[in-house]
Amino acid sequence: MALATHAQEYTDTIGTDETLLPEGMQMHELDSLLNDWMTKNYLTNVENCLSTGVNPEFDHETYAKRLSRLPNVIDMPYNEIVRKYIDRYCERLRPSISIMLGSCNFYNPIFEEALESYQIPLELRNLPIIESALHPNAVSRAGAVGLWQFMIGTAKKYGLEVTSLIDERKDPVKASYAAAHMLKDLYDIFGDWSLAIAAYNCGPGNVSKAIRRSGGQKDFWGIYQYLPAETRGYVPAFIAANYVMNYYCDHNICPVGTSLPQATDTLLLKRNVRMEQIAATCDISIDELRALNPQYRTTLIPGDSHDCILRMPSDKINAFIDAGDSIYVKQNYSLAIKEVAISDDGDNKKGRNSKKNRRSKSSGGTITVKKGDTLGAIAKRNHTTVKAIQKANGLKGTNIREGQKLRLN
């Protein structure tokens, strides 16, 4: 299976062994985090928590014992390289860690649900910390996008739509399921989570090449010297991220305060609609609409091309429904959009094809069970419930198999 991802580029170095600092760990990310809509609206006391206390020093035995106590499936050994990344998080990156600890309240439930649907370790929820610093609109210098930092080619392989109007790499929910699927595939290839994580960074081809050059060793530290420089730092940075997200109190790092966002719900749109019109009709700000629907590159939701999801605060849904046809874009207003669709016809066709098996329950139809699918994951993707799928297909339990056809209505 040909897989590739090039999520990060690297500019900073750490230590003297030519390992490099992941882009998500670099200091410039702090400004992006502070300007994120979710941060500005739901994180509090940021100024008081940016620099709290002094980072105490601990001996090597303490670090090793703490890592060994984490309830993880993935092996997280302690060594000097890991220590350097822990020090970076607990010293220079203390302000970013404060904010990310607050942001975890938004994103960890999404990450964990996606990871659980593919039955893979929940500690992988900390991978976006080194990928994007938990910034949903992050764009790397290489062009990787979103919390999980997908390049376009890899995103499309895993069912994410990327066109001139839509970029689902920025959708926290869809991108999390795509990342979980990819990580499961990589683990199936290598049978080792550290190697799967390394392959997420540099691609399975580079990991396989390193295994061959090492004489067949299938352990990250055994092939360490044969990996690209950026990947040598990637797994230690992941271990350090797991450490600091569990032991931040011991390093006098204070999480910013968090208030949970209001409840949201989704609508399935089959016609073009402008966020400006939604905002005016439903008494909601453009900034909030864009934050809740980051997959749309502009304020146009192109429902004429194919079914589109709109996420809104639950208390605004009825206002949208009550507006009826008046809220939608008139036909002569969408001519420019059709020109864009023609120029990007290849991507739009792929988008339409990839959506056939992901329609919501309101549109009916059938889907084919893919490798690693669960009823919960299928229900989530298609905006329905496990019980509804069971009823439609006469299922008494939750067991399904790859290739099985399931009705959604």
C-alpha positions, 0 to 999 in steps of 0.5 A: 500500500503506497502511503505518504505524509510530509506533515512538517518541515524543520528549522530548529535543532535540538542537542548536537545529534542532528535531531530537529525540532518539529514545527509544531514545537516552534515558538512562533506557534504561540501567536497562532494559538492566542489568535484562534477563535476557540482560544479567545472565546473559551480560554480564560486567565491566559495572561496569568498562566503564561509564565507560572513558577520555575521549572524544577530539575529532576534526576533521570530516575524520576523521569524514567519512573514517571514515563513507566507509570503512564497507562499507555500501550505505546512503549515510551522509554526514557533517554537523553534524547527524550529528556531534551524534548521534555526540557524544551516543553517545560522551559521555552514552550511553557506558555504554549503548553499552558494554552494547549492544556486548555485546548485539550478540553475541546479536542481530546474528546474528538480525537479519542472518539476517532482513535477508539473507533479504529481500536488504536491507543488513545495516547495518540491523541497527543500527536497533534501537539507536535504536528500543529500545536493544537491549532486547527488552521495550522499550515506548515511550510510544506503545505500540510494543513490542520490539526493532523497536518495532512498533505493533499495527496494523503488527505484524498487517499483517506477520504478528505475532500480538498477543492477550491472551496472545501478543505476537510483537512481543517475539519477536526472531526473528519481529519481525526477519523482520517488520521486514525485510519492512517495510523491503523494502516501504518501499524498493520504494516510495521506491527510497532507503534513507534515505527507507525508514528515515525512513518506518519512523519516521513512515510512508510518507504523511509521507515522500510529503507531504515529497517533494511539499512539497519540489518532488519531491526524493527525497533525505532531506536534500532533504526534511529541513525538510519532515519531522516533527521526530522523523524529522529526527533519526532518520536522523542517529541511524541514521548515528551508530549505525553510526559508533559501533558500528564506531569505539567503540575510537577513542572509548575505549568498552569493550564489556562482556564476553560469554559466549554463551548455551547452545544452544536448540531449539524444540518445537511445542505443541498443548495448554495448558501452564504455564511453572511446570510446565515449570520444575518438571519440566525443572529450569529457572528461570521467568526463563529460560523467559520470557526465551527465550519473550518472546512470551507475556504470562503464564506460560501457553502457549495451545496449545489455541488454536493451535500454539505454539512453546516455546524451551528449552535443548537439554539440557532438551528430552528432559525435557519429552518424557519427561514426556508428558501429565503436563506439560500443563494439565488441562481444568478449569484452562483455563476462564479462558483460554477466557473470554479467548479469547472476549473477544478472538475477533477477534484469535485468529481472525486469529492462527489464519489467519496461522498456517496458512501458518507451521506447522512441518514436523511438522504438514505442509500447504502454504504460498504463497510471498510477495513477498520470500520465500526458501527459507531464510526459509520454512524458518526460519519453519516450523522445517524445512530448505531440503533438506526443502522441496526434497525435498518439492517436487522442487526442484533449486535454490533459485529460487521465485516469488511465489504458488507453492505449497510442501509442507512434508512 
